[in-house]
Amino acid sequence: MQPGNLLTDEALRRISAAVRIVEAMPAQRRKRGAHDVPFMQYMHFRVVSEQDDYVVAKAVEDWGTGPTDNTLSTATTNLAKPPHLRRSEYAVEEYGATTWTYDAVNERTADDGDDNTEAQRIISRYLLPSGAFLGSLVLAVRGISNGTGVFVSGEELQWQIEDAREWAKQKA
């Protein structure tokens, strides 16, 4: 097809048929070329509440005209936090002489064993809805090859947050 040419009805039919075939395959094992790799899907969500290992969120269905004008799904989805931000992964974590004790859903204390302690929190925090603010915007991925490793009511969560949040010293 030459640049600027329109697709014919036949070309559109073939493309649609190919898409239906791919969509019918199990999501975990869709083929890409000669390699068998997991199919990954990305979606934006707004955080509704935060738990130790996951957040509860609503999918962004329409961006609207601005940050307070998004249309959100009515259903909620549980999104696994990245592994290094999960509380149950490390109720107490030790590395060398430093011990981290997890105090709350988004707080921990670092202790080097020499009476030096540091309060730490997740930066930037997962903000909950308030007034016109719809909650923190997060990008999540579904289709992680080894799963998320986070279970709620016996079911493994399918979505995991992919962002740059990290632990940092809490201001005094």
C-alpha positions as CSV (number, residue, x, y, z in Angstrom):
1,M,0.0,0.0,0.0
2,Q,1.4,3.4,-0.9
3,P,1.4,6.3,1.5
4,G,-1.8,8.3,1.3
5,N,-3.9,5.4,0.0
6,L,-7.0,4.4,1.9
7,L,-7.5,0.9,3.2
8,T,-9.9,-1.2,1.1
9,D,-12.8,-3.0,2.7
10,E,-11.0,-6.3,2.1
11,A,-7.8,-5.0,3.9
12,L,-9.9,-3.9,6.8
13,R,-11.7,-7.3,7.0
14,R,-8.3,-9.1,7.0
15,I,-7.0,-6.8,9.8
16,S,-10.1,-7.3,11.9
17,A,-10.0,-11.1,11.4
18,A,-6.3,-11.1,12.6
19,V,-7.2,-9.1,15.7
20,R,-10.1,-11.4,16.6
21,I,-7.7,-14.4,16.3
22,V,-5.1,-12.8,18.6
23,E,-7.8,-11.7,21.1
24,A,-9.2,-15.3,21.3
25,M,-5.8,-16.7,22.4
26,P,-5.1,-17.1,26.1
27,A,-3.7,-13.8,27.3
28,Q,-0.7,-15.4,29.0
29,R,0.6,-17.1,25.8
30,R,0.0,-14.9,22.7
31,K,2.7,-15.4,20.1
32,R,4.9,-12.5,19.0
33,G,7.1,-13.6,16.1
34,A,9.0,-16.8,16.8
35,H,9.0,-16.3,20.6
36,D,6.4,-17.3,23.1
37,V,6.1,-14.4,25.5
38,P,3.4,-13.2,27.8
39,F,1.0,-10.6,26.4
40,M,1.2,-7.4,28.5
41,Q,-1.5,-4.8,28.9
42,Y,-1.1,-1.3,30.4
43,M,-3.9,0.8,31.8
44,H,-4.2,4.0,33.9
45,F,-6.0,3.9,37.2
46,R,-6.9,6.4,40.0
47,V,-6.2,5.2,43.6
48,V,-9.2,4.9,45.9
49,S,-7.5,3.3,49.0
50,E,-4.2,1.9,50.0
51,Q,-3.4,-1.5,51.7
52,D,-0.1,-3.1,52.8
53,D,0.6,-4.8,49.5
54,Y,-1.8,-3.3,47.0
55,V,-4.0,-0.3,46.3
56,V,-7.7,-0.3,45.3
57,A,-8.3,1.8,42.2
58,K,-10.7,2.7,39.4
59,A,-9.7,2.5,35.8
60,V,-9.6,5.7,33.8
61,E,-12.1,5.2,31.0
62,D,-12.0,8.7,29.5
63,W,-9.5,11.5,30.1
64,G,-12.0,14.4,29.6
65,T,-10.6,17.9,29.4
66,G,-8.4,18.0,32.5
67,P,-7.2,16.2,35.6
68,T,-10.5,16.5,37.5
69,D,-12.6,15.7,34.5
70,N,-11.6,12.0,34.1
71,T,-14.4,9.4,33.7
72,L,-13.6,6.5,36.0
73,S,-15.0,3.0,36.0
74,T,-17.6,2.2,38.6
75,A,-15.9,-1.1,39.5
76,T,-12.7,-1.2,41.6
77,T,-9.6,-3.2,40.8
78,N,-6.9,-4.3,43.2
79,L,-3.4,-3.4,41.9
80,A,-0.3,-5.0,43.5
81,K,2.3,-2.5,44.7
82,P,5.9,-2.9,43.3
83,P,7.7,-5.6,45.3
84,H,10.0,-3.2,47.2
85,L,7.0,-1.2,48.5
86,R,5.0,-4.1,49.9
87,R,4.8,-4.4,53.6
88,S,4.2,-8.1,53.9
89,E,7.4,-8.8,51.8
90,Y,9.4,-7.4,54.7
91,A,7.8,-7.1,58.1
92,V,11.4,-6.7,59.2
93,E,14.2,-6.4,56.7
94,E,17.9,-6.6,57.4
95,Y,20.8,-5.8,55.2
96,G,24.3,-5.6,56.8
97,A,23.9,-3.7,60.0
98,T,20.7,-1.9,59.0
99,T,17.3,-3.1,60.0
100,W,14.0,-1.8,58.6
101,T,10.9,-2.2,60.6
102,Y,7.6,-1.6,58.7
103,D,5.3,0.5,61.0
104,A,2.4,1.3,58.7
105,V,1.0,0.9,55.2
106,N,3.4,3.5,53.8
107,E,6.0,4.0,56.7
108,R,9.0,2.2,58.0
109,T,11.9,2.9,60.4
110,A,15.6,2.3,59.5
111,D,18.0,1.5,62.4
112,D,21.7,1.0,61.9
113,G,22.3,-0.5,65.3
114,D,24.2,2.5,66.6
115,D,21.3,4.5,68.0
116,N,20.8,6.1,64.6
117,T,17.2,5.7,63.3
118,E,15.5,7.3,60.3
119,A,11.7,7.4,59.7
120,Q,11.0,6.7,56.0
121,R,7.9,6.9,53.9
122,I,6.9,6.1,50.3
123,I,7.5,9.1,48.0
124,S,5.4,10.2,46.3
125,R,2.5,9.0,48.5
126,Y,-0.6,7.3,47.0
127,L,-3.1,10.1,47.5
128,L,-6.7,9.2,48.0
129,P,-9.7,11.1,46.4
130,S,-10.6,14.3,48.1
131,G,-13.0,16.9,46.8
132,A,-12.4,17.4,43.1
133,F,-9.1,15.5,43.3
134,L,-9.7,11.9,41.9
135,G,-6.8,10.2,43.6
136,S,-3.2,9.5,42.5
137,L,-2.9,8.5,38.9
138,V,-0.9,5.2,38.4
139,L,0.1,3.1,35.5
140,A,-0.4,-0.6,36.0
141,V,0.5,-3.6,33.9
142,R,-1.2,-7.0,33.5
143,G,0.5,-10.1,32.1
144,I,3.6,-10.3,34.3
145,S,5.2,-13.7,33.4
146,N,5.7,-14.9,37.0
147,G,2.6,-13.2,38.4
148,T,2.4,-10.5,40.9
149,G,2.8,-12.7,44.0
150,V,0.1,-10.7,45.8
151,F,-3.1,-12.6,46.8
152,V,-6.4,-11.2,48.1
153,S,-9.0,-13.6,49.3
154,G,-7.0,-16.5,47.8
155,E,-6.9,-14.9,44.3
156,E,-3.6,-13.6,42.8
157,L,-3.8,-10.0,41.6
158,Q,-3.5,-9.6,37.9
159,W,-2.4,-6.0,37.8
160,Q,0.8,-4.5,39.2
161,I,1.7,-0.8,39.5
162,E,4.7,0.3,37.4
163,D,6.0,3.7,38.6
164,A,9.0,5.4,40.2
165,R,7.8,5.5,43.9
166,E,10.6,4.8,46.4
167,W,11.3,4.9,50.1
168,A,12.8,8.2,51.3
169,K,13.6,9.9,54.6
170,Q,10.6,11.5,56.2
171,K,10.8,15.2,57.0
172,A,10.9,15.9,60.7
